[in-house]
């Protein structure tokens, strides 16, 4: 008797329904890819304290997809970008979002979840990926409830302890923890004053929440192999060691522990398995870049994976995901380790912190570090194609364009996650250019200077090829060199096909 294959088929399975997994699902859904999320939690509810906001570039990404207002309405815009607590003002940066957004991860996940549901992506809740097998034509994914899924690709967005990464045999080198931080919300019998102290271990803080007996505490200690699951007694002991009292703390809402362990996956792809978010990189939360880093992983990967799944582009396009995003995360990890050191206090570290504070008060260093912390300074290395104009490999500004249909923002052209060939050299100048069906050709005018964060003013290009993730893949003149090659490399243009009017 023949065995019956009862596995459910999808083009992409995403392990993990946190912010990275949901953003990736949204990107794939916009491209028409059949995607399913596998998530252990029964709801979007987040236990404990995690990310507390979004920086400028992540807000721009959400703006490109037309959903940023949902987040802005739920949070508060503030100048909270900083380096180890040293303020970095981004209000003069050339972006529509020259600020950070204070918004808890619970709200971020709720809003993302509503959007993903609107896009029709199913989520298999209260189960997780337990194993998978790569085959020549796809991946067989086994779930904790015994079900099997078949997919073209599996993406691990399943956090720092990623089963997908471990099962794929992808190394996770880096640095072991040196400090451990407890964070908790609970009630107290003795109401404390809001207080922040800096010790040799790091930041210690306590403060009331609202007008009741509840407080939030952050306590940092040397890492000596503390258990992953902290207890109320751990919090009491740490409070007493810093303030001389535990304030009669009781009735915790939640308690969590995190360390400054810093690691990065050796490869973001192995065959038909890919990694994104914390599955690919973990670091201390100082600077608040972790969630945004994962969301931007998803936006870089989404359109590339969609083009490979739909056979628009070869599998080699996925190699550019690792090449671009691994370098970005490596830089962030180095910056967070530096910031972690600066949160510790002794005479030598105080001297260094004072020096850094003076340095970051100067305009050029301030812009440089603010660009790093906000994500607005990213420039992907596109190889030979990034020689020339400084825009290539960088984010496309959200220009106020004028088209035949009226005024239009650049980001509005990216709502559907499709690439844009923007012609600024006069109507019809690119009509004869070879172009894959998925690339939008837009004739437009822009009257004004071009300014890039950190870089400053740049010469206005005649034409720009903008990727779905909002980064420029090519600039030049309508009849200039490199456009055909860029369209072939990024969007699957068949350069062997005859071109109109050329006879070849």
C-alpha angles and dihedrals in degrees: 000000000000119000114245117229105223097169116131113239128224134156094233132018117198116202106209131032101214123117094290094048093046094047090051091049090052092050092050092046091053087056092050096250118153102240136170130191122215112204131173097207119086092220140009090265112132119215114214131357120312132146116001103194154343131263128221102273093049089051089051090052091053089046090055088058094046098245104097094102090064089061096041091053091053098046143039126256113227142162094248101133108126148149111239088334095311104129119245113192112213096174091110095052116117098248136103087237107052093162144053125257119232105214130138121244090243090063092041090055093045092054094044090048093054090050093049090050090051088054090054100244111153121225120205101211133196092028137083141201109269101173143348140194125212115221131182093263102033149316130295108212122198121205133207092251091058096257123132130217127195120208143162089234139011120209120198111217090152102122139252094317090050114178089196092058093045094046091048089056094238113157120237106201125175143095129326120233121279099177135032124208127204118202123182147157117216145135124270135201093211112050109223128209115247104272138174121189130179120213137171088273097050141259123000118186141167131175142156122261112221118322100308135084095279123113138180119221134192115192126179125197138164113283110247100158098289116185118264092234108061124202136215089254088059089055093046093051094047093049092050092050092054105033101020091242137062090218089232090284116191145143099048119203089201141339125199138173131209134172138206092253106148120199140152132197114253089224131017091206136041112175108301094350123090135180132216138171120001090351085069101036139010130187144153111290095237107128093026098244102127101091094042091048090057094045090052090048087057094049091049092048101038102072093039093052090046092054092049094047091050090046093240090124135023122258090257089077087074090063088069089062092065093039093054105034100037090060092049093051093045089058092048091049091053091049093050092051089053091049092048089056090050092055090065119088133219130117094276095046090046089055091050092047091051090052092049091049091055091046095050091050088069115090101237097047090042092054092046096052093038088054090054095046095044094045092235096117098062115133117179117215102240094176120231091352093068094063113111121018115054091223094070109103092013132100115279111242116245094247124190098239131189115217135173087266093052137263116349136173117231091235090056088064089060097053094109094044094248126139119255130214101202116200115199097163099086134297114303096010091126100034092110096047117114110253136175115236093250095058116092116221110210124183109205146151128225123191111197146055123297114235126183124194112261092356098066128205118001134184115273111250123222093227138007132196106212121197121222089257090060099254123128113247097180141003129188148101120314091253095031128119128270102038096101091047092049092049090050094047098046107024107027101254109176102231091187093063118098113264121223112269095005102085089224 
